[in-house]
Each structure stands twice: as C-alpha cells, then as structure tokens.
C-alpha cells in the first residue's frame, strides 16, 4: 500500500473475521471514517483486487464493525460514567502496549 499509506494504515488495524461464500469479512475498529474509507469504491476495488490475488476463492471484501474488543470496555461502569458525564462517545478502543514498550 505504498501509494495509499492512509488506506494501508486503516487495513493494518482491521482483522479478518470469516470467509464465507466467497466473501472475506473483516472487522474494523475505530470511527466511522475507517469504514467509510474502506467502503469508498476506488479503495474497495483496490483492496478486493489485492485480496483476490492473495486468497484463493475470495471474490469480495465485506467490512463489519468491530465491537468484539470494545464491547466489554464500553460497558464497564467507569467508562459509562465518564461518557455520561462528558456527554461523549467511545470512538476507538486500543490495546495498551506491554509495560516498557513505547513509554
């Protein structure tokens, strides 16, 4: 993805969920911008062409929202209290790096 570094960055955060009926289902965490970027026709065509070359039998890429990792965190009482107090929303949940890395 050297020509589309932003698209590559979004894909780096996506994870494969399933392959069914010729569809590769990928989960995208983060905000709606990431899903919109992958659903853009030019980007989608580029990703699908790359996937077809790499994974036999896959014809299409389907983008799903990734609530798996965030579900438990979003439902935590402390997080719900902060979101309510600040009248905000949880946009993305990221894993914390192990102690000593990036600190």
Secondary structure, 3 states (H helix, E strand, C coil): CCCCHHHHHHHHCCEEEEEECCEEEEEECCCHHHHHHHHCHHHHHHHHHHHHHHCCCCCEEEEEECCHHHHHHHCCHHHHHHHHHHCCCCCCCCCCCCCCCCC
